Amino acid sequence: MDMGHGQAAASSERTYLPKHRILALTDGVVAIAMTLLVLDIDVPDGLRGQALRDALDDVQSQVGTFLLSAVVIALFWRAHHSVLHDAERIDGSLFWCNVAFLALVSLIPFPTRVLADYGHQPLGPGLYGAVIGTTALVLYVMAVRIALGSERRKPFPPFPAQAFVFLLSVGIAQFSPLTAVYSWIASVPLSVLADRHATRTSRASRP
């Protein structure tokens, strides 16, 4: 009887994963995703004259989208570490949310290349906005899951402004791809306002 109880307890403990292993896996996926961004920048061999100048113009566009995605991935990495910092344990649901987050992060080089090649069409900004917005939304779900599952009282995560803006840009891209790209800038001030609002709400709720 005691042996069965001990096995059940051990089985229950095995459902939790070490947080440092999850963070290490995330670091590796982020590093690979950034490396793949660089590999997409390429200039064909044997070009001369106008053909070379046109190829360099294309590279400038690729470098621009590379820098954008590099910053986005870096911000995701920083936010992910911040979210997991408050996690007391990694259970099964949080683990699979993290898997979804990493899968989306590893996918970012693909919409980055599509944005560089088809930024003037709805497909480019639409696909990029969908992937980035969904990634931000999954990270928000992880933050909510951690806040609700904590034994200690923790402030509720701020409104996911980045997810809202990028997902909204998917619809905007169908009418104006350029406007959709510029709309992403709004995620910066909206995120700042959301953080300030969450901070004020947290302070007001304290006894």
Residue, then its C-alpha position, 0 to 999 in steps of 0.5 A: m500500500d505504501m509502495g503504491h502511494g510512493q510510486a504515485a507520488a513519484s509519478s506526480e513529481r515526474t510531471y514537473l520539469p526543471k525550469h533551467r532545462i526549459l530556459a536552456l532549450t529556449d536559448g538554443v532555439v533562439a540562437i538557431a532562429m537568428t542564424l537562419l535569418v542570416l543564412d537567407i541573406d544571399v547575393p548570387d555569384g557572377l553578377r556585374g553592372q546593373a545586375l549586381r546593383d539590383a542584387l545589392d538593392d535586394v540585399q538591402s531589403q533582406v537586411g532590413t527584414f533581418l534586423l526587424s526579425a532579429v529585434v523581434i526574436a530578441l524581445f521574445w527571448r527577453a520576455h520569455h525569460s521574464v515570464l518563466h522567472d515567475a514560474e514556480r514549476i513547469d507542469g504539462s500544460l505550461f510545457w506544451c505552451n512553451v513547445a508551441f512558443l518555440a515552434l513559432v519562434s523557429l518559424i519566424p525566418f520563413p515569414t521574414r523571407v516572405l516579407a522581404d520578397y512580397g512586402h508589397q503584397p498582402l501575403g508578406p505583411g499578413l503572414y508576418g503579422a500572423v506569426i508574430g502576433t500568434t507567438a506573442l499571444v502564446l507567450y501571454v497565455m503562458a504568463v496568465r497560466i503562471a499567474l493563475g497557477s501560482e500559490r502566491r498572489k501575483p499581478f495579472p499580466p498586462f494587456p498583450a498589445q504586441a499580439f493585438v497589433f500584429l494580428l490586427s495588421v493581418g486584416i489591414a494588409q488585405f487593403s494596404p500592405l504598407t499601412a500594415v507594416y507601419s502599424w507595427i510601430a504602434s505596438v511599442p507605445l501600446s505595450v508601454l501604456a499596458d505595462r504602466h496600467a498593469t503596474r498602477t492596478s497592481r499597486a492599487s490592489r495592494p493592502 
